[in-house]
Amino acid sequence: MHITHVATEFSPFAKAGGLGDVIHGLSRQQVKDGHTVSVILPKYDIIDIKFFEAIEIYVQDLWTYEDGVEFHNTVYKTSFEDITIYLIEPHHNCYYFNRGLIYGAMNDTERFLYFSRTATEFLNNEKQKPHILHLHDWPTAAMVPLIRFLTPQLNAEIKSLIFNVHNMEHQGRIHPKYLSRIGLNGADFLSKERMQDPVKPEMINLLKGAITYSDQVVTVSPTYAQEIKTPEFSFGLTQTVEKFKSKLHGILNGIEIDTWNPKTDQYISHKYPANSTFIHDIIRNKELNKKALFKELGLAPKINGPLVICITRIASQKAPELILHALKQVNELGGTFILLGSICEPQLEKDFHQAKAVYKNHPNIHLCFEFKEDLAHKLFAAADAIFIPSKFEPCGLTQIISMRYGTVPIGRNTGGLKDTITDISKPLSTGFIFNDLAKIQVDKALEKAFDLYANHPSKWQSLIQNGMNRDASWAPAAALYEKIYTCGDKLKIAK
């Protein structure tokens, strides 16, 4: 089977968050399963070509359209771990992907609409069309109506068009004129049956269009697939999700177990087996990693409580107010707290920088607002527990990685956290779950964790072992995606 993914991230050379890890991990597993896999990405100026053994110009002159004007593009071809990578470089006077970033430009909507139109042109011109076209999140959502209504041959030859929702909060709301700029008449799609946004009816909703016109829709965990049917988690698209629920699936993400492996991790000084049988070696080496980490960060805890970490984007989705509360609570309970995460929303900067100033030179609290890959690995390998209080979590990777490293998750009962963490109250438990976004719930969960760590070491060891025994690989997810790819003939969408 020939599978083509179109995305805006691919780890490690074009990564802004977890999406890059997902595209890489899933693609790599699909290659292992015997499929031919390609990925189409923008050619960002931040991509370091040192990751590639060779790179060539594949298409010198790819022409596309924006607002009735022709623009020239170059498509580069390379490979990464047997995955074919196509990089689209626009020769556009707006320098769309020469911004030193992936997201965060003032005109992200126009940048990714242009990419969607150009990627569609590229596929339409290819002699060999993919069997499966797999699109990811709102920046590629416009490709679905473009293919359905603008490229009939491509629409006919693709056997299945799959759309992945990685985060329902980000939907791509645009004025209809922007849809017209890439070749579709925006006014034609401004209806409830098509792409009209239910919250702002004067706007087009790209995510709604992708859900409406794709063959299958996949979220990144089973619980999140159910949650987005509700007003709280659909962000205005409840009726759309309900209308097309028959083609909605939830498949839990995996992680790249070769990258996230405490036995071979290049970043950690004291490696240990990923096999839970060697529990005593694991605990001993995690303790050595903890001491090395404290020395590196200049921490000098005078207590023997657990090390609790939080590795996250600092955004409203991640319940930042509970992170700040947990920081204080861990300190009061006699533990050490380390936060690693970039601040994604300006309104949160004041509170978190204030907290950093308050706890400057504190012996057992450390806050870092610049994401560092090496430090993340060291934290997973040293920590006793990880705190994840998300308001909603489509899947989440940190709890899956943490269990692979023998670090116990403390998380909220939502989305992928619910699907991956088994609460201490249940058989084969792997961590601690709390239900509500309330400080008292966080306090109870932390108190349970601290009590178990201090007074019931054998039970704590069981949490570590059960977590490490989970199949965290991409193999189960890839098998489910394959079933969805082949679930039947492509739906014929009426124009």
C-alpha positions as CSV (number, residue, x, y, z in Angstrom):
1,M,0.0,0.0,0.0
2,H,1.3,3.5,-0.9
3,I,0.5,5.9,1.9
4,T,1.1,9.7,1.7
5,H,0.9,11.9,4.8
6,V,0.6,15.6,4.5
7,A,1.6,17.5,7.6
8,T,3.3,20.6,9.0
9,E,5.7,18.8,11.3
10,F,8.1,15.8,11.2
11,S,10.4,15.0,14.1
12,P,13.3,15.6,14.4
13,F,14.0,18.2,11.7
14,A,10.6,20.1,11.7
15,K,9.2,19.8,15.1
16,A,7.2,22.3,17.2
17,G,5.4,19.8,19.4
18,G,4.0,16.3,19.7
19,L,2.6,16.3,16.1
20,G,6.1,15.9,14.7
21,D,6.7,12.8,16.8
22,V,3.4,11.3,15.8
23,I,4.0,11.7,12.0
24,H,7.5,10.3,12.3
25,G,6.5,7.4,14.6
26,L,3.5,6.3,12.6
27,S,5.3,6.6,9.2
28,R,8.2,4.6,10.4
29,Q,6.0,1.8,11.7
30,Q,4.1,1.7,8.5
31,V,7.4,1.3,6.6
32,K,8.2,-1.6,9.0
33,D,4.9,-3.1,8.2
34,G,5.8,-3.2,4.5
35,H,4.1,-0.1,3.1
36,T,5.5,2.6,0.9
37,V,5.3,5.8,2.8
38,S,5.9,9.4,1.8
39,V,5.4,12.7,3.7
40,I,4.8,16.1,2.2
41,L,6.0,19.1,4.3
42,P,6.7,22.8,3.8
43,K,10.5,23.4,3.3
44,Y,11.0,25.6,6.3
45,D,14.2,27.6,6.5
46,I,14.8,26.1,9.9
47,I,15.2,22.5,8.5
48,D,18.8,21.4,8.8
49,I,19.7,19.3,5.8
50,K,22.3,17.5,7.9
51,F,19.5,15.0,8.8
52,F,19.5,13.8,5.2
53,E,22.1,11.7,3.4
54,A,21.1,13.2,0.1
55,I,18.6,15.7,-1.2
56,E,17.6,16.4,-4.8
57,I,15.4,18.7,-6.8
58,Y,12.4,16.5,-7.7
59,V,10.2,19.1,-9.4
60,Q,11.9,22.2,-10.6
61,D,8.8,24.0,-11.8
62,L,5.6,23.3,-9.8
63,W,3.1,26.1,-10.5
64,T,0.3,26.9,-8.2
65,Y,-2.3,29.7,-7.7
66,E,-3.1,32.2,-5.1
67,D,-5.7,34.9,-5.7
68,G,-5.6,34.3,-9.4
69,V,-1.8,34.7,-9.7
70,E,0.6,31.9,-10.7
71,F,3.5,31.2,-8.3
72,H,6.5,29.0,-8.9
73,N,7.6,26.3,-6.4
74,T,10.4,23.8,-6.1
75,V,9.8,20.4,-4.6
76,Y,12.8,18.6,-3.1
77,K,13.0,14.9,-2.5
78,T,14.9,13.1,0.2
79,S,14.5,10.1,2.5
80,F,14.6,9.6,6.3
81,E,14.6,6.1,7.7
82,D,13.2,4.7,4.5
83,I,10.4,7.3,4.5
84,T,10.3,9.5,1.3
85,I,10.2,13.1,2.2
86,Y,8.9,15.8,-0.2
87,L,9.7,19.4,0.8
88,I,7.7,22.2,-0.9
89,E,9.6,25.5,-1.3
90,P,7.5,28.4,-2.5
91,H,9.2,31.2,-4.5
92,H,6.7,33.7,-3.2
93,N,7.1,37.3,-2.4
94,C,5.7,36.7,1.1
95,Y,8.4,34.2,2.0
96,Y,5.9,32.0,3.6
97,F,8.3,29.4,5.1
98,N,11.3,31.6,5.5
99,R,10.3,32.9,8.9
100,G,12.5,31.0,11.3
101,L,9.5,29.2,12.8
102,I,6.8,26.6,12.0
103,Y,3.8,28.4,13.7
104,G,3.3,31.8,15.1
105,A,3.5,34.1,12.0
106,M,0.9,36.8,11.7
107,N,-0.4,35.1,8.5
108,D,-0.4,31.4,9.4
109,T,-3.7,30.9,7.7
110,E,-2.5,32.2,4.4
111,R,0.8,30.3,4.7
112,F,-0.9,26.9,5.2
113,L,-3.7,27.5,2.7
114,Y,-1.0,28.2,0.1
115,F,0.8,25.0,1.2
116,S,-2.4,23.0,1.0
117,R,-3.1,24.3,-2.6
118,T,0.5,23.6,-3.6
119,A,0.5,20.1,-2.1
120,T,-2.7,19.3,-3.9
121,E,-1.2,20.5,-7.2
122,F,1.9,18.4,-6.6
123,L,-0.2,15.2,-6.0
124,N,-2.4,16.0,-8.9
125,N,0.6,16.2,-11.2
126,E,2.2,12.9,-10.0
127,K,1.8,9.9,-12.3
128,Q,1.6,7.5,-9.4
129,K,-1.1,8.6,-7.0
130,P,-1.0,7.3,-3.4
131,H,-3.6,4.7,-2.4
132,I,-4.1,6.5,0.9
133,L,-3.9,10.2,1.5
134,H,-3.6,10.9,5.2
135,L,-4.0,14.6,6.3
136,H,-3.2,16.0,9.7
137,D,-4.9,18.9,11.6
138,W,-6.3,22.2,10.4
139,P,-3.3,23.4,8.4
140,T,-3.9,20.7,5.8
141,A,-7.7,20.6,6.1
142,A,-8.3,22.7,3.0
143,M,-6.8,19.9,0.9
144,V,-10.0,17.9,1.5
145,P,-12.4,20.2,-0.4
146,L,-9.7,21.1,-2.9
147,I,-9.3,17.5,-3.9
148,R,-13.1,16.8,-3.8
149,F,-14.0,19.9,-5.9
150,L,-11.0,21.0,-7.9
151,T,-9.0,17.9,-8.9
152,P,-11.5,15.2,-10.1
153,Q,-8.7,12.8,-11.3
154,L,-6.9,12.9,-8.0
155,N,-10.2,12.5,-6.2
156,A,-11.0,9.4,-8.3
157,E,-7.6,7.7,-8.0
158,I,-7.1,8.1,-4.2
159,K,-8.8,5.1,-2.6
160,S,-9.3,6.7,0.8
161,L,-8.8,10.2,2.2
162,I,-8.2,10.2,5.9
163,F,-8.2,13.2,8.2
164,N,-6.6,13.2,11.6
165,V,-7.8,15.5,14.4
166,H,-4.9,16.0,16.8
167,N,-6.5,18.9,18.6
168,M,-10.1,20.0,18.1
169,E,-9.5,23.5,19.6
170,H,-7.6,24.7,16.5
171,Q,-10.0,24.7,13.6
172,G,-8.8,27.3,11.0
173,R,-11.6,29.8,10.9
174,I,-11.2,32.1,7.9
175,H,-13.1,34.7,5.9
176,P,-14.6,33.1,2.7
177,K,-12.3,35.2,0.6
178,Y,-9.3,33.2,1.7
179,L,-10.9,30.0,0.4
180,S,-11.5,31.9,-2.9
181,R,-7.8,32.8,-3.0
182,I,-6.8,29.2,-3.4
183,G,-9.3,28.4,-6.1
184,L,-12.6,27.5,-4.4
185,N,-15.5,30.0,-4.3
186,G,-15.7,30.7,-0.6
187,A,-19.3,31.9,-0.9
188,D,-20.4,28.5,-2.2
189,F,-19.2,26.9,1.0
190,L,-20.8,29.3,3.4
191,S,-23.7,27.1,4.4
192,K,-24.5,24.9,7.3
193,E,-24.3,21.8,5.1
194,R,-20.8,22.7,3.9
195,M,-18.1,24.7,5.8
196,Q,-19.9,27.6,7.6
197,D,-18.6,28.0,11.1
198,P,-21.4,27.5,13.6
199,V,-20.0,30.0,16.1
200,K,-19.1,32.8,13.6
201,P,-21.5,32.2,10.7
202,E,-19.7,34.8,8.5
203,M,-16.6,32.6,8.6
204,I,-15.5,29.4,6.9
205,N,-14.3,26.6,9.2
206,L,-11.6,24.5,7.6
207,L,-11.7,21.7,10.2
208,K,-15.5,21.4,9.6
209,G,-14.8,21.0,5.9
210,A,-12.3,18.3,6.5
211,I,-14.6,16.3,8.7
212,T,-17.5,16.8,6.2
213,Y,-15.7,15.7,3.1
214,S,-13.1,13.2,4.2
215,D,-13.7,9.4,4.0
216,Q,-12.7,8.7,7.6
217,V,-11.9,10.9,10.6
218,V,-9.5,9.8,13.3
219,T,-8.7,11.3,16.7
220,V,-5.6,10.3,18.6
221,S,-7.3,8.4,21.5
222,P,-10.6,6.5,21.9
223,T,-11.8,8.7,24.7
224,Y,-11.2,11.9,22.8
225,A,-13.3,10.6,19.9
226,Q,-16.2,10.4,22.4
227,E,-15.4,13.7,24.1
228,I,-15.5,15.8,20.8
229,K,-19.1,14.8,20.4
230,T,-19.9,17.1,23.4
231,P,-20.1,20.9,23.5
232,E,-17.3,21.1,26.0
233,F,-14.7,19.5,23.7
234,S,-16.0,20.1,20.2
235,F,-15.4,23.9,20.3
236,G,-18.6,24.6,18.4
237,L,-18.6,21.6,16.0
238,T,-20.9,19.3,18.1
239,Q,-23.5,19.0,15.3
240,T,-20.9,18.3,12.6
241,V,-19.2,15.6,14.7
242,E,-22.6,14.0,15.5
243,K,-23.7,14.1,11.8
244,F,-20.5,12.3,10.7
245,K,-20.0,10.1,13.8
246,S,-20.2,6.9,11.7
247,K,-16.8,7.7,10.2
248,L,-15.2,8.8,13.4
249,H,-12.6,6.6,15.1
250,G,-10.2,7.0,18.0
251,I,-6.8,5.4,17.8
252,L,-4.3,5.9,20.6
253,N,-0.9,7.2,19.7
254,G,2.3,5.3,20.3
255,I,5.8,6.5,20.9
256,E,9.0,5.9,19.1
257,I,10.4,3.2,21.4
258,D,13.9,3.3,19.8
259,T,14.2,7.0,20.6
260,W,12.5,6.7,24.1
261,N,14.6,3.8,25.5
262,P,16.3,4.2,28.9
263,K,18.7,1.4,27.9
264,T,20.2,3.3,25.0
265,D,19.2,6.9,25.6
266,Q,22.2,9.0,24.7
267,Y,21.2,11.9,27.0
268,I,21.2,10.0,30.3
269,S,24.3,9.1,32.3
270,H,23.0,6.0,34.0
271,K,21.1,3.8,31.6
272,Y,18.8,1.0,32.7
273,P,16.7,-1.7,31.2
274,A,13.3,-1.0,29.7
275,N,12.3,-4.4,31.0
276,S,10.5,-4.2,34.3
277,T,11.9,-7.5,35.5
278,F,15.0,-5.6,36.5
279,I,13.1,-3.3,38.9
280,H,16.0,-3.0,41.4
281,D,18.4,-1.9,38.7
282,I,15.8,0.5,37.4
283,I,15.2,2.2,40.8
284,R,19.0,2.3,41.6
285,N,19.9,3.9,38.3
286,K,17.0,6.3,38.4
287,E,18.3,7.5,41.8
288,L,21.8,8.0,40.3
289,N,20.2,10.0,37.4
290,K,18.4,12.1,39.9
291,K,21.6,12.9,41.8
292,A,23.3,13.8,38.5
293,L,20.3,16.0,37.5
294,F,20.3,17.9,40.8
295,K,23.9,18.6,40.4
296,E,23.5,19.8,36.9
297,L,20.6,22.1,37.8
298,G,22.2,23.4,41.1
299,L,19.5,21.8,43.2
300,A,20.2,20.6,46.7
301,P,17.1,19.1,48.3
302,K,17.5,18.4,52.1
303,I,14.6,16.0,51.9
304,N,14.1,12.5,50.5
305,G,10.7,13.0,49.0
306,P,9.9,12.1,45.4
307,L,11.0,14.2,42.4
308,V,7.8,15.3,40.5
309,I,8.3,16.8,37.0
310,C,6.0,18.5,34.6
311,I,7.0,18.6,30.9
312,T,4.5,20.6,28.9
313,R,3.5,23.5,26.7
314,I,2.4,26.2,29.1
315,A,-1.0,27.0,27.6
316,S,-4.6,27.2,28.9
317,Q,-5.3,23.7,27.7
318,K,-2.7,22.4,30.1
319,A,-4.4,23.8,33.3
320,P,-1.5,26.2,34.1
321,E,-3.2,27.3,37.4
322,L,-3.0,23.7,38.6
323,I,0.6,23.4,37.6
324,L,1.5,26.4,39.8
325,H,-0.6,25.0,42.6
326,A,1.0,21.6,42.4
327,L,4.5,23.2,42.5
328,K,3.6,24.7,45.9
329,Q,1.9,21.5,47.1
330,V,4.9,19.2,46.2
331,N,7.2,21.6,48.1
332,E,4.9,21.5,51.2
333,L,4.7,17.7,51.0
334,G,8.5,17.4,51.0
335,G,9.2,16.7,47.4
336,T,11.1,18.3,44.6
337,F,9.4,19.9,41.5
338,I,10.9,20.6,38.1
339,L,8.9,22.3,35.3
340,L,10.2,22.2,31.7
341,G,8.0,24.0,29.2
342,S,7.7,26.9,26.8
343,I,5.1,29.6,27.5
344,C,2.7,29.6,24.5
345,E,0.3,32.3,25.6
346,P,1.3,35.8,26.5
347,Q,-1.3,36.2,29.2
348,L,0.5,33.4,31.2
349,E,3.9,34.9,31.1
350,K,3.5,37.2,34.2
351,D,2.4,34.5,36.6
352,F,5.0,32.0,35.5
353,H,7.9,34.4,35.4
354,Q,6.8,35.7,38.8
355,A,6.9,32.1,40.1
356,K,10.4,31.7,38.7
357,A,11.5,34.8,40.5
358,V,10.0,33.7,43.8
359,Y,11.7,30.3,43.6
360,K,15.0,31.5,42.3
361,N,17.8,29.5,43.9
362,H,15.3,27.3,45.8
363,P,16.9,24.1,46.8
364,N,14.2,21.8,45.4
365,I,12.2,23.8,42.8
366,H,13.4,24.5,39.3
367,L,11.5,26.2,36.5
368,C,12.8,26.3,32.9
369,F,10.8,28.0,30.1
370,E,13.0,27.1,27.2
371,F,12.4,23.6,25.9
372,K,15.5,21.5,25.9
373,E,15.4,18.0,24.3
374,D,18.3,16.7,26.4
375,L,16.8,17.9,29.7
376,A,13.5,16.3,28.8
377,H,15.2,12.9,28.5
378,K,17.1,13.4,31.7
379,L,13.9,14.4,33.6
380,F,12.1,11.3,32.4
381,A,15.0,9.1,33.5
382,A,15.4,10.7,36.9
383,A,11.9,11.5,38.1
384,D,9.6,9.5,40.3
385,A,6.4,11.0,39.0
386,I,5.1,13.3,36.3
387,F,2.2,15.7,36.8
388,I,-0.3,16.2,33.9
389,P,-3.4,18.2,34.8
390,S,-4.8,19.0,31.4
391,K,-8.2,20.5,30.9
392,F,-8.4,18.3,27.8
393,E,-5.8,16.0,26.2
394,P,-6.4,14.5,22.8
395,C,-3.7,11.9,23.5
396,G,-0.6,13.2,25.3
397,L,2.8,11.6,24.9
398,T,4.5,12.6,28.1
399,Q,2.6,10.1,30.2
400,I,3.4,7.3,27.7
401,I,7.1,8.2,27.7
402,S,7.2,8.6,31.4
403,M,5.9,5.0,32.0
404,R,8.5,3.7,29.6
405,Y,11.1,5.3,31.8
406,G,9.6,4.0,35.1
407,T,8.2,7.4,36.0
408,V,4.7,7.3,37.5
409,P,2.0,9.6,36.0
410,I,-0.4,11.7,38.0
411,G,-3.0,13.0,35.5
412,R,-6.5,14.1,35.0
413,N,-9.3,11.8,33.8
414,T,-9.6,13.0,30.3
415,G,-8.8,12.0,26.7
416,G,-5.6,10.0,26.2
417,L,-4.7,10.4,29.8
418,K,-7.8,8.3,30.7
419,D,-6.9,5.7,28.1
420,T,-3.3,5.3,29.2
421,I,-3.2,5.7,33.0
422,T,-4.8,3.1,35.2
423,D,-5.6,4.5,38.6
424,I,-4.2,3.2,41.8
425,S,-7.7,2.0,42.8
426,K,-7.8,-0.5,39.9
427,P,-6.0,-3.8,39.1
428,L,-2.7,-3.4,37.2
429,S,-2.5,0.2,38.1
430,T,0.1,2.5,36.6
431,G,-0.5,5.8,38.2
432,F,-3.0,8.3,39.8
433,I,-6.0,9.8,38.2
434,F,-8.1,12.8,39.4
435,N,-11.4,13.8,37.9
436,D,-12.0,17.5,38.3
437,L,-10.1,20.7,37.6
438,A,-10.0,21.5,41.3
439,K,-7.1,22.2,43.6
440,I,-8.5,19.8,46.3
441,Q,-8.5,17.0,43.7
442,V,-4.9,17.7,42.9
443,D,-4.0,17.7,46.6
444,K,-5.6,14.3,47.2
445,A,-3.9,12.8,44.2
446,L,-0.5,14.2,45.3
447,E,-1.0,13.1,48.9
448,K,-1.9,9.5,47.7
449,A,1.3,9.4,45.6
450,F,3.5,10.7,48.3
451,D,2.1,8.3,50.8
452,L,2.6,5.3,48.5
453,Y,6.1,6.4,47.7
454,A,7.1,6.8,51.3
455,N,5.2,4.0,53.0
456,H,4.5,1.3,50.5
457,P,7.6,0.8,48.3
458,S,6.5,-2.5,47.0
459,K,3.3,-1.0,45.6
460,W,5.2,1.9,44.1
461,Q,7.4,-0.6,42.4
462,S,4.3,-2.3,41.0
463,L,3.2,1.0,39.5
464,I,6.6,1.3,37.8
465,Q,6.5,-2.3,36.5
466,N,2.9,-2.1,35.2
467,G,3.7,1.1,33.4
468,M,6.8,-0.3,31.8
469,N,4.9,-3.4,30.7
470,R,2.5,-1.4,28.5
471,D,3.0,-1.8,24.7
472,A,4.0,1.8,24.0
473,S,5.1,1.1,20.4
474,W,3.3,2.3,17.3
475,A,2.6,-1.3,16.2
476,P,-1.0,-1.5,17.6
477,A,-1.9,2.0,16.2
478,A,-0.5,1.3,12.8
479,A,-2.5,-2.0,12.6
480,L,-5.7,-0.1,13.4
481,Y,-5.0,2.6,10.9
482,E,-4.5,-0.1,8.2
483,K,-8.0,-1.4,9.0
484,I,-9.4,2.1,8.6
485,Y,-7.5,2.6,5.3
486,T,-9.1,-0.6,3.9
487,C,-12.5,-0.4,5.5
488,G,-14.4,0.0,2.2
489,D,-14.7,1.9,-1.0
490,K,-14.2,5.6,-0.8
491,L,-17.4,7.6,-0.1
492,K,-18.6,9.4,-3.1
493,I,-19.1,13.0,-2.0
494,A,-21.8,14.8,-4.0
495,K,-20.8,18.3,-5.2
